[in-house]
Amino acid sequence: MSLVDLTAHAEEFNADPYPFYEALRATGPVHRLVLGGERAWLVVGHQEAREALSHPALSKNWLGSELFEIAQVHAVATNMLDTDPPHHTRLRRLVAREFTTRRVESLRPRVQQITDGLLDAMEALPERRADLIRAFAVPLPMTVICELLGVPDLDRARFRYWSGEIVAPLDGAGADPRVLEEMTAYLVELIAAKAQNPGDDLLSALIRTRDEGGDRLSPDELIGMAFLLLVAGHETTVNLIGNGVRALLDHPDQLTALRADPGGLIDGAVEEMLRYDGPVQHATYRFADTDLELGGVPIATGSSVMVALAAADRDPARFSGPGPGPEMFDIRRTGPGHLAFGHGIHHCLGAPLARLEGRIAIRSLLERFPDLAEDPDAGPRDWLPGTLMRGVTRLPLRW
């Protein structure tokens, strides 16, 4: 089996990875991958992706992996995304009570208020032009998650820089160890301050929460949980908004339909945005605890496995039928669900919050600016580097 090198055509791949995935799917659902000098298995078929995401023999505990030796010295790695049952079960149980449907729905008025304030600021710009990412897509989820956890306003710019360097380093390489050290040090101080003076916020709740058996999060687990919630809690929604607006602008007929019936179509539109060009391109690595088989391909013990969510969500085997094909963007699409939020025990805990923010953001933006369009003088799109996140670094618009 030949090696697939996604970095060989990095510029083309970052701009549009879907032709690459289509070519790979045509020859099989699982391929040998080389990425950053390391070898792994890349899963591009939808059925195989679902199987891999919930396979009991594929571990998420990468602390012992040579791929991520740096993580062994950072408490930020002690989070539920990078653990297996029973540890994962325990961590998720302790935090899940803070992400109930009722709690998320209670945030709706505040999310709308933040959205309206950001749109007011955009509307007041005399040039009637703005970078949507900087002016709207970043500050909305950043403000929501920082308020939810109780992170001071003045620290949000630093968090944006840190999280950006972690999920999509601008040099295309791995995360700078200094970024992880700085973020860890800040979280240690923040948690200590919250323990001394707790407030009405999620981080304070996590510090004091206990389950029926008296279990609670350890200091390192608190750091890891805060890290995961802060980074995952805004980076994904930034690109959900950015990718969703791009998809609408690239498909004027769908934009017209959504404007004509926002109440009836916004939920389906957001789901289609997640499927068609979702914010997370590849799930984080999994590691084979034993020999197994995916899509007829033997995977040896110790192998690394990467699931291409973006490829799986355009698999004709899953999304072809009497309706639109998988390469089409159709906000009225019905049928099988997508994998944008993952699958199995690691399905995104914050999915309800991301959906709430996405629906409010997209609908409010379109209602406020009926003639929203890409700025023709902005030049070519700048794409996020790497294979984890999918999106643009800026999206200049005019109205």
Secondary structure, 3 states (H helix, E strand, C coil): CCEEECCCCHHHHHHCCHHHHHHHHCCCCEEEEEECCEEEEEECCHHHHHHHHCCCCEECCCCCCHHHHHHHHCHHHCCHHHCCCCHHHHHHHHHHHHHCHHHHHHCHHHHHHHHHHHHHHHHCCCCCEEEHHHHHHCHHHHHHHHHHHCCCHHHHHHHHHHHHHHHCCCCCCCCCHHHHHHHHHHHHHHHHHHHHCCCCCHHHHHHHCCCCCCCCCCHHHHHHHHHHHHHHHHHHHHHHHHHHHHHHHHCHHHHHHHHHCHHHHHHHHHHHHHHHHCCECECCCEEECCCEEECCEEECCCCEEEEEHHHHCCCHHHHCCCCCCCCCCCCCCCCCCCCCCCCHHHCCCCHHHHHHHHHHHHHHHHHHCCCCEECCCCCCCCECCCCCECCECCCEEEC
